[in-house]
Amino acid sequence: MTDHSSVVRAAWSRIDTWLEAHAPRTFAELSPPADPADVERAQREMGLRFPQDLLDSLACHDGAEGWTSLPAQPPLSVAGIVELRRRGMALLEWSERQGHPVDGDRPDWHPLWLPWAESDGDAQVVDLRPGETYGQVGTVHHDEGGLQDTWPSLGAYLTEVADVLEHGGTVGLAAPYLTPDGELRWELPQHVRPEDGLTPAPRARTGRTEDPR
């Protein structure tokens, strides 16, 4: 069995190393580790135990101040996790009043979805529902129900991010680019224009800057 906790820590270490070398502004936006007391308090407040991979991620970074460190949504702080789940549960109550079953094919929210990242109303959650998909990471879009853009685990997602930063490619449809002032941007390659001033992120393996398009 894969030790996802070590996978998460190793992936964040690789991401941090790459960002510090190539995108220092984005690296500076990552928060320091979460206070274990805050993590424990949040679990008691929500009545949920965090899976080990999320605990290990929070032990690396208590969220991020900016929004460009990861290709989907930026990671939340412990306080942000608590607040977003509160909003999700409020949405669930409203949805149930509208007659939308929580165990349907595309629920608006689920009590066992644990948010860990968010932007523009879209949440990336860790799925704690029992079964084969336990621990998967997926996105809940604000305008449609169900989980989309899934990875088997948080460790798998962060490892893919680290792999793409180091060796090129895309995470989902997004590729990494750099701004002139040292910020990482994840963009759809077909939408990047010369006037945007973006350069393809360098690949660690070759030492060359290559265009992912």
N, C-alpha and C positions, 0 to 999 in steps of 0.2 A: 504494500500500500504506500502511495506517495505521501511524504510528510509535507503537507501544504504549508505549514507554518514556516519551515525552513525555505520553501520555495518563495514565499512572500518576502521574507527578509532578504534573500539573495537577489530577488528581482528589484526591490527598492534600492539595494546597494548599487546595482548596475545602473539603474535610472539616475540615481544621485550622482554617481561618478561621471556619467555622460553629460548631465545637465551642468555640473560644476565646470566641466572642461569647455563645453560648447555653447551653453545657454545660461550664463551666470545670473541674468535677471530672473529667469524662470526658477532657477535653483533657489534663489533668495526668497522666493514667494512660498516655498514649502515650509510649513510650520514644524517646530521641534516636536519631539515625542509627546504623546498625551500623558497627563498625570494619571497613574493607575487608580487613584482614588476617584477621579472623575469618571473613569471607565466603569468602575464598580458601581458608583452611584447611578449612572445612566442605566445599567442593566437592571438594577433594583427598581428604578422608576418605571421602566418599560415592561418589566416582568418577563424579560427575555435574556437568555445567556448568549453573548456574542460568540460566533464560531471562532476557532483558533486563528484562521487566516485573517479575519478582521482585527482580532486582538493584536496580531503581529504587525499588521499594517499601521494601526494606531500607535504601536510602540516605535514605529519609524517616523511617522508624521501625523500630527493631530490636524489633518486637513491641509489646506493651502489657501493663501490670501488671493492668489490670482486664479486664472481659469485656463491656462494653456499647458499645464504640466502633463495632462493625459489627453488622449484623443477623443474620449467621450465627454463625460462630465468631470469637473475637478473634485477631489476628495473632500469630504465634509469633516469638520471637527466633531468631537464628541457631542458638544452642545448642538451642533447642526444636525447630527443624526437624531437626537432626541426631538428637536423641533420639527424636522421633516416627517418623522414617523407620526408625531401628533397631528400634523396636517393630513397625512395619509389616512389615519384612523377617522378623522372628521369626514374626509371624502368617502370613506367606506360607509359610515353611518348614513350619509346623504344618499349614496348609491343604493343601499338596501331599502331606504324609504321609497326609492323610485322603482323598486322591484327587480333590481339587478342582483342576481345571486353571487355571493362571494366565491363559490366554488364552480362558477361557470367557466367556459373556455377562455374568456377574455375579461377577467374582473378588473374594475377600475383600481382596486387596491386589495391587499390581502394582509391579515394580521401577522402572517409569518414572512412578509417581505421586510427586510431590514435595510433601510437606505444607507448607502455609504458614500455616494457622490451625487451631485445635482447641479443643473444649470438650466435657466430659461424654462422652468416648470417641468423639465424631464428629469427623472430620478433613475440612477443606477442602483440596483438593490441586490442584496444577497438573499437568495431564496431558501428559506428554512423549512419549507413544506416537506414532510416525510416522503421518501420514495427515491427513485433513481436520480432525480434532478436536485436532490438536497445539496445545497452549497453552491449551485450555479449562480452566475452573475448575469443579470440582464437589465435592459432599460425599460422603464415604464414611461411612455410618452404622455404628455398632459392632455392630448386630444384623442387618445385611443387607449383601450384597455389591453391587458395581457403583457407578457414579457417578450421583448424583441432583442435582437443583437446579443445573443447569449454566448457565454463562455462556460466551460465546465466548472470553473472555480475562480475565486479572486486571484489565486496564485497563477492560474493559467493565463488570465487576462494581463496581469502585470508582467509576467514573463514574456508574453508576446510584445508588449510595449518595449521592454528592454531589448528584445531581439531586433525589432525594427529600428530602434535608435542606433544600435550598434552595426547592423548589417544591411539596412535598407528594406524597402517594401512598404506595405500598408498594414494598418490595424483597422479591420473593417474596410472602409473605403478611403480612410484618411492617411496621408503621408506626412512625415515631419519636415518642416522648413524652419529656417532661421531668419529673423529680422536683422537689419544692420546693427541694432543696439543690443544684441545678445538675448533675444527672447525666442523661445520655441513656439511655433505655431503648427497646428495640425490642420491640413487643408485637403480638399479634394483636388488632386493634381490637375484635372481638366479645367478647374476654375481659377487656377493661379495664372495671373497676367504679369508681363514684364514690369508694368508700372507699379505693381504691388511691392516691389523691392525685396522679394523673398528669394532666398537661395536654398536649394535642397540640402538637407542635413548631411553632414559628412558621415561616411561609414568607417567604423573603427577598423574593420578587417583590411580594407584596402588603403586607408589613409587618403582617399580621393573624395572629392565632392561630386556626387553623381545625381543626375536627375531621375527621380522615381517614375517619371512619366514614360 
